[in-house]
Amino acid sequence: MTKPLLISDCDEVLLAFAMPFADHLDEVHGLSLSFESFALSGNIRRKADGVAIADEHIRPLLDDFFENGMGRQTPVPGAVAALETLSAHYDIIILTNIDDRFRAARRAQIGALGMPYEVYCNSGPKGPALARLVAEHGDPAAVFIDDLPPHHGSAKAVVPEVHRLHMIADTRLAGLIPPAPDAHARIDDWGAATRYLIDHADTARGPRHAEG
Protein backbone atom coordinates (compact mmCIF):
# COMPACT_ATOMS: atom_id res chain seq x y z
CA MET A 1 0.00 0.00 0.00
CA THR A 2 1.30 3.46 -0.87
CA LYS A 3 2.78 5.46 1.97
CA PRO A 4 1.49 9.00 2.44
CA LEU A 5 3.90 11.85 1.87
CA LEU A 6 5.33 13.94 4.68
CA ILE A 7 6.39 17.27 3.18
CA SER A 8 8.29 19.32 5.74
CA ASP A 9 9.76 22.78 5.84
CA CYS A 10 13.34 22.96 7.06
CA ASP A 11 14.18 26.15 8.98
CA GLU A 12 12.54 26.36 12.42
CA VAL A 13 10.94 22.95 11.83
CA LEU A 14 13.93 20.64 11.33
CA LEU A 15 16.87 23.01 11.81
CA ALA A 16 17.38 25.94 14.17
CA PHE A 17 17.46 29.11 12.12
CA ALA A 18 16.89 32.28 14.14
CA MET A 19 19.81 31.98 16.54
CA PRO A 20 22.36 30.76 13.95
CA PHE A 21 21.23 33.56 11.63
CA ALA A 22 21.51 36.07 14.48
CA ASP A 23 25.06 34.88 15.22
CA HIS A 24 25.99 35.17 11.54
CA LEU A 25 24.56 38.69 11.30
CA ASP A 26 26.47 39.73 14.41
CA GLU A 27 29.85 38.25 13.55
CA VAL A 28 29.90 38.86 9.81
CA HIS A 29 27.79 41.98 9.25
CA GLY A 30 27.73 43.89 12.54
CA LEU A 31 23.96 43.52 12.75
CA SER A 32 21.65 42.37 15.52
CA LEU A 33 18.45 40.34 15.23
CA SER A 34 15.76 40.99 17.83
CA PHE A 35 12.74 38.82 18.58
CA GLU A 36 10.11 41.48 19.07
CA SER A 37 7.87 39.92 16.42
CA PHE A 38 7.75 36.85 14.20
CA ALA A 39 9.31 38.63 11.23
CA LEU A 40 12.68 39.69 9.91
CA SER A 41 11.39 43.03 8.65
CA GLY A 42 12.13 45.69 11.25
CA ASN A 43 14.03 43.31 13.52
CA ILE A 44 17.47 43.42 11.87
CA ARG A 45 19.35 46.48 13.10
CA ARG A 46 22.80 47.98 12.76
CA LYS A 47 24.63 47.45 16.02
CA ALA A 48 26.41 50.77 15.66
CA ASP A 49 23.28 52.93 15.87
CA GLY A 50 20.28 50.61 16.32
CA VAL A 51 18.69 51.61 13.02
CA ALA A 52 16.67 48.90 11.27
CA ILE A 53 17.96 47.94 7.85
CA ALA A 54 15.75 48.47 4.82
CA ASP A 55 13.68 45.48 3.70
CA GLU A 56 15.50 45.26 0.36
CA HIS A 57 18.68 44.25 2.22
CA ILE A 58 17.09 41.23 3.92
CA ARG A 59 17.16 38.84 0.96
CA PRO A 60 20.88 39.40 0.25
CA LEU A 61 21.61 38.75 3.93
CA LEU A 62 19.61 35.53 3.83
CA ASP A 63 21.37 34.41 0.67
CA ASP A 64 24.72 35.14 2.30
CA PHE A 65 23.71 33.02 5.29
CA PHE A 66 22.61 30.11 3.12
CA GLU A 67 25.85 30.33 1.16
CA ASN A 68 28.28 30.87 4.03
CA GLY A 69 26.51 30.32 7.36
CA MET A 70 24.46 27.13 7.14
CA GLY A 71 27.19 25.26 8.99
CA ARG A 72 26.02 27.05 12.13
CA GLN A 73 22.66 25.30 12.05
CA THR A 74 21.82 22.29 14.22
CA PRO A 75 18.76 20.03 14.27
CA VAL A 76 15.91 21.13 16.51
CA PRO A 77 15.39 18.83 19.51
CA GLY A 78 13.89 15.50 18.52
CA ALA A 79 13.72 16.16 14.77
CA VAL A 80 16.25 13.55 13.61
CA ALA A 81 14.77 10.73 15.70
CA ALA A 82 11.24 11.77 14.76
CA LEU A 83 11.86 11.61 11.03
CA GLU A 84 13.65 8.29 11.37
CA THR A 85 10.59 6.88 13.14
CA LEU A 86 8.17 8.52 10.73
CA SER A 87 10.03 7.18 7.69
CA ALA A 88 8.39 3.81 8.40
CA HIS A 89 5.00 5.48 7.93
CA TYR A 90 5.68 8.21 5.35
CA ASP A 91 7.81 9.02 2.34
CA ILE A 92 9.60 12.14 3.56
CA ILE A 93 10.69 15.11 1.47
CA ILE A 94 11.86 18.59 2.42
CA LEU A 95 10.36 21.71 0.83
CA THR A 96 12.42 24.78 1.69
CA ASN A 97 12.16 28.40 0.57
CA ILE A 98 15.75 28.98 -0.46
CA ASP A 99 17.25 29.66 -3.85
CA ASP A 100 17.72 26.55 -5.97
CA ARG A 101 21.48 27.19 -6.18
CA PHE A 102 21.65 26.18 -2.49
CA ARG A 103 19.80 22.90 -3.00
CA ALA A 104 22.86 20.65 -3.12
CA ALA A 105 24.34 22.32 -0.05
CA ARG A 106 21.10 21.95 1.89
CA ARG A 107 20.77 18.29 0.88
CA ALA A 108 24.33 17.66 2.05
CA GLN A 109 23.72 19.66 5.23
CA ILE A 110 20.66 17.76 6.41
CA GLY A 111 22.15 14.45 5.28
CA ALA A 112 25.23 15.01 7.41
CA LEU A 113 22.97 15.80 10.35
CA GLY A 114 21.12 12.50 10.05
CA MET A 115 18.25 13.47 7.75
CA PRO A 116 19.03 11.92 4.34
CA TYR A 117 15.88 13.07 2.57
CA GLU A 118 15.25 14.65 -0.80
CA VAL A 119 15.19 18.45 -0.89
CA TYR A 120 13.09 20.69 -3.12
CA CYS A 121 13.52 24.46 -3.24
CA ASN A 122 10.75 26.98 -3.65
CA SER A 123 10.16 30.71 -3.85
CA GLY A 124 6.98 32.38 -2.61
CA PRO A 125 3.79 30.63 -1.44
CA LYS A 126 4.16 26.87 -1.14
CA GLY A 127 0.72 25.74 -2.31
CA PRO A 128 1.67 25.37 -5.99
CA ALA A 129 4.88 23.52 -5.10
CA LEU A 130 2.92 21.17 -2.85
CA ALA A 131 0.51 20.42 -5.69
CA ARG A 132 3.42 19.57 -8.01
CA LEU A 133 5.14 17.35 -5.46
CA VAL A 134 2.00 15.40 -4.65
CA ALA A 135 1.27 14.88 -8.35
CA GLU A 136 4.87 13.86 -9.12
CA HIS A 137 4.77 11.25 -6.35
CA GLY A 138 1.64 9.55 -7.67
CA ASP A 139 -1.06 11.56 -5.92
CA PRO A 140 -0.85 9.97 -2.45
CA ALA A 141 -2.28 11.37 0.76
CA ALA A 142 0.05 14.00 2.17
CA VAL A 143 0.90 16.01 5.28
CA PHE A 144 2.55 19.43 5.15
CA ILE A 145 4.54 20.93 8.06
CA ASP A 146 5.61 24.58 8.14
CA ASP A 147 6.21 27.38 10.63
CA LEU A 148 4.70 30.21 8.57
CA PRO A 149 0.90 30.69 8.54
CA PRO A 150 0.80 32.13 5.00
CA HIS A 151 2.14 28.85 3.61
CA HIS A 152 -0.70 26.99 5.31
CA GLY A 153 -3.12 29.43 3.73
CA SER A 154 -1.56 28.80 0.33
CA ALA A 155 -1.72 25.04 0.86
CA LYS A 156 -5.39 25.20 1.84
CA ALA A 157 -6.20 27.29 -1.23
CA VAL A 158 -4.34 25.10 -3.74
CA VAL A 159 -4.36 21.58 -2.24
CA PRO A 160 -7.01 21.57 0.51
CA GLU A 161 -6.83 17.78 0.74
CA VAL A 162 -3.27 17.99 2.13
CA HIS A 163 -3.25 17.78 5.94
CA ARG A 164 -1.53 20.80 7.50
CA LEU A 165 0.51 20.86 10.72
CA HIS A 166 1.77 24.18 12.05
CA MET A 167 5.08 23.89 13.95
CA ILE A 168 7.51 26.48 15.33
CA ALA A 169 10.31 24.61 17.05
CA ASP A 170 12.08 27.58 18.68
CA THR A 171 10.28 28.25 21.97
CA ARG A 172 11.19 31.96 21.87
CA LEU A 173 9.52 32.36 18.51
CA ALA A 174 6.60 30.02 19.16
CA GLY A 175 5.13 32.42 21.69
CA LEU A 176 5.11 35.29 19.21
CA ILE A 177 2.49 33.86 16.88
CA PRO A 178 -0.82 32.03 17.43
CA PRO A 179 -1.75 28.80 15.65
CA ALA A 180 -2.14 29.25 11.90
CA PRO A 181 -5.88 29.52 11.17
CA ASP A 182 -5.54 27.40 8.02
CA ALA A 183 -3.65 24.54 9.69
CA HIS A 184 -5.41 21.46 11.03
CA ALA A 185 -3.23 21.40 14.17
CA ARG A 186 -0.43 23.27 15.95
CA ILE A 187 2.26 21.16 17.63
CA ASP A 188 5.68 22.65 18.43
CA ASP A 189 7.30 19.56 19.95
CA TRP A 190 8.57 16.68 17.82
CA GLY A 191 7.70 14.05 20.41
CA ALA A 192 4.04 15.01 20.38
CA ALA A 193 4.12 15.60 16.63
CA THR A 194 5.47 12.08 16.02
CA ARG A 195 2.58 10.48 17.90
CA TYR A 196 0.09 12.72 16.06
CA LEU A 197 1.58 11.93 12.65
CA ILE A 198 1.71 8.18 13.23
CA ASP A 199 -1.97 8.23 14.20
CA HIS A 200 -2.74 10.32 11.13
CA ALA A 201 -0.82 7.97 8.83
CA ASP A 202 -3.07 5.10 9.90
CA THR A 203 -6.03 6.89 8.33
CA ALA A 204 -4.22 8.59 5.44
CA ARG A 205 -2.93 5.69 3.34
CA GLY A 206 -4.17 5.25 -0.19
CA PRO A 207 -5.66 7.90 -2.52
CA ARG A 208 -5.85 11.49 -1.41
CA HIS A 209 -8.88 12.37 0.68
CA ALA A 210 -11.04 15.42 0.19
CA GLU A 211 -11.06 17.81 3.14
CA GLY A 212 -14.10 17.33 5.32
C-alpha positions as CSV (number, residue, x, y, z in Angstrom):
1,M,0.0,0.0,0.0
2,T,1.3,3.5,-0.9
3,K,2.8,5.5,2.0
4,P,1.5,9.0,2.4
5,L,3.9,11.9,1.9
6,L,5.3,13.9,4.7
7,I,6.4,17.3,3.2
8,S,8.3,19.3,5.7
9,D,9.8,22.8,5.8
10,C,13.3,23.0,7.1
11,D,14.2,26.1,9.0
12,E,12.5,26.4,12.4
13,V,10.9,23.0,11.8
14,L,13.9,20.6,11.3
15,L,16.9,23.0,11.8
16,A,17.4,25.9,14.2
17,F,17.5,29.1,12.1
18,A,16.9,32.3,14.1
19,M,19.8,32.0,16.5
20,P,22.4,30.8,13.9
21,F,21.2,33.6,11.6
22,A,21.5,36.1,14.5
23,D,25.1,34.9,15.2
24,H,26.0,35.2,11.5
25,L,24.6,38.7,11.3
26,D,26.5,39.7,14.4
27,E,29.8,38.3,13.6
28,V,29.9,38.9,9.8
29,H,27.8,42.0,9.2
30,G,27.7,43.9,12.5
31,L,24.0,43.5,12.8
32,S,21.6,42.4,15.5
33,L,18.4,40.3,15.2
34,S,15.8,41.0,17.8
35,F,12.7,38.8,18.6
36,E,10.1,41.5,19.1
37,S,7.9,39.9,16.4
38,F,7.8,36.9,14.2
39,A,9.3,38.6,11.2
40,L,12.7,39.7,9.9
41,S,11.4,43.0,8.6
42,G,12.1,45.7,11.3
43,N,14.0,43.3,13.5
44,I,17.5,43.4,11.9
45,R,19.4,46.5,13.1
46,R,22.8,48.0,12.8
47,K,24.6,47.4,16.0
48,A,26.4,50.8,15.7
49,D,23.3,52.9,15.9
50,G,20.3,50.6,16.3
51,V,18.7,51.6,13.0
52,A,16.7,48.9,11.3
53,I,18.0,47.9,7.8
54,A,15.8,48.5,4.8
55,D,13.7,45.5,3.7
56,E,15.5,45.3,0.4
57,H,18.7,44.2,2.2
58,I,17.1,41.2,3.9
59,R,17.2,38.8,1.0
60,P,20.9,39.4,0.3
61,L,21.6,38.8,3.9
62,L,19.6,35.5,3.8
63,D,21.4,34.4,0.7
64,D,24.7,35.1,2.3
65,F,23.7,33.0,5.3
66,F,22.6,30.1,3.1
67,E,25.8,30.3,1.2
68,N,28.3,30.9,4.0
69,G,26.5,30.3,7.4
70,M,24.5,27.1,7.1
71,G,27.2,25.3,9.0
72,R,26.0,27.1,12.1
73,Q,22.7,25.3,12.1
74,T,21.8,22.3,14.2
75,P,18.8,20.0,14.3
76,V,15.9,21.1,16.5
77,P,15.4,18.8,19.5
78,G,13.9,15.5,18.5
79,A,13.7,16.2,14.8
80,V,16.3,13.6,13.6
81,A,14.8,10.7,15.7
82,A,11.2,11.8,14.8
83,L,11.9,11.6,11.0
84,E,13.7,8.3,11.4
85,T,10.6,6.9,13.1
86,L,8.2,8.5,10.7
87,S,10.0,7.2,7.7
88,A,8.4,3.8,8.4
89,H,5.0,5.5,7.9
90,Y,5.7,8.2,5.3
91,D,7.8,9.0,2.3
92,I,9.6,12.1,3.6
93,I,10.7,15.1,1.5
94,I,11.9,18.6,2.4
95,L,10.4,21.7,0.8
96,T,12.4,24.8,1.7
97,N,12.2,28.4,0.6
98,I,15.7,29.0,-0.5
99,D,17.2,29.7,-3.9
100,D,17.7,26.5,-6.0
101,R,21.5,27.2,-6.2
102,F,21.7,26.2,-2.5
103,R,19.8,22.9,-3.0
104,A,22.9,20.6,-3.1
105,A,24.3,22.3,-0.1
106,R,21.1,21.9,1.9
107,R,20.8,18.3,0.9
108,A,24.3,17.7,2.1
109,Q,23.7,19.7,5.2
110,I,20.7,17.8,6.4
111,G,22.1,14.4,5.3
112,A,25.2,15.0,7.4
113,L,23.0,15.8,10.4
114,G,21.1,12.5,10.0
115,M,18.3,13.5,7.8
116,P,19.0,11.9,4.3
117,Y,15.9,13.1,2.6
118,E,15.3,14.7,-0.8
119,V,15.2,18.4,-0.9
120,Y,13.1,20.7,-3.1
121,C,13.5,24.5,-3.2
122,N,10.8,27.0,-3.7
123,S,10.2,30.7,-3.9
124,G,7.0,32.4,-2.6
125,P,3.8,30.6,-1.4
126,K,4.2,26.9,-1.1
127,G,0.7,25.7,-2.3
128,P,1.7,25.4,-6.0
129,A,4.9,23.5,-5.1
130,L,2.9,21.2,-2.8
131,A,0.5,20.4,-5.7
132,R,3.4,19.6,-8.0
133,L,5.1,17.4,-5.5
134,V,2.0,15.4,-4.6
135,A,1.3,14.9,-8.3
136,E,4.9,13.9,-9.1
137,H,4.8,11.3,-6.4
138,G,1.6,9.5,-7.7
139,D,-1.1,11.6,-5.9
140,P,-0.9,10.0,-2.5
141,A,-2.3,11.4,0.8
142,A,0.1,14.0,2.2
143,V,0.9,16.0,5.3
144,F,2.5,19.4,5.1
145,I,4.5,20.9,8.1
146,D,5.6,24.6,8.1
147,D,6.2,27.4,10.6
148,L,4.7,30.2,8.6
149,P,0.9,30.7,8.5
150,P,0.8,32.1,5.0
151,H,2.1,28.8,3.6
152,H,-0.7,27.0,5.3
153,G,-3.1,29.4,3.7
154,S,-1.6,28.8,0.3
155,A,-1.7,25.0,0.9
156,K,-5.4,25.2,1.8
157,A,-6.2,27.3,-1.2
158,V,-4.3,25.1,-3.7
159,V,-4.4,21.6,-2.2
160,P,-7.0,21.6,0.5
161,E,-6.8,17.8,0.7
162,V,-3.3,18.0,2.1
163,H,-3.2,17.8,5.9
164,R,-1.5,20.8,7.5
165,L,0.5,20.9,10.7
166,H,1.8,24.2,12.1
167,M,5.1,23.9,13.9
168,I,7.5,26.5,15.3
169,A,10.3,24.6,17.1
170,D,12.1,27.6,18.7
171,T,10.3,28.3,22.0
172,R,11.2,32.0,21.9
173,L,9.5,32.4,18.5
174,A,6.6,30.0,19.2
175,G,5.1,32.4,21.7
176,L,5.1,35.3,19.2
177,I,2.5,33.9,16.9
178,P,-0.8,32.0,17.4
179,P,-1.7,28.8,15.7
180,A,-2.1,29.2,11.9
181,P,-5.9,29.5,11.2
182,D,-5.5,27.4,8.0
183,A,-3.6,24.5,9.7
184,H,-5.4,21.5,11.0
185,A,-3.2,21.4,14.2
186,R,-0.4,23.3,15.9
187,I,2.3,21.2,17.6
188,D,5.7,22.7,18.4
189,D,7.3,19.6,20.0
190,W,8.6,16.7,17.8
191,G,7.7,14.0,20.4
192,A,4.0,15.0,20.4
193,A,4.1,15.6,16.6
194,T,5.5,12.1,16.0
195,R,2.6,10.5,17.9
196,Y,0.1,12.7,16.1
197,L,1.6,11.9,12.7
198,I,1.7,8.2,13.2
199,D,-2.0,8.2,14.2
200,H,-2.7,10.3,11.1
201,A,-0.8,8.0,8.8
202,D,-3.1,5.1,9.9
203,T,-6.0,6.9,8.3
204,A,-4.2,8.6,5.4
205,R,-2.9,5.7,3.3
206,G,-4.2,5.3,-0.2
207,P,-5.7,7.9,-2.5
208,R,-5.9,11.5,-1.4
209,H,-8.9,12.4,0.7
210,A,-11.0,15.4,0.2
211,E,-11.1,17.8,3.1
212,G,-14.1,17.3,5.3
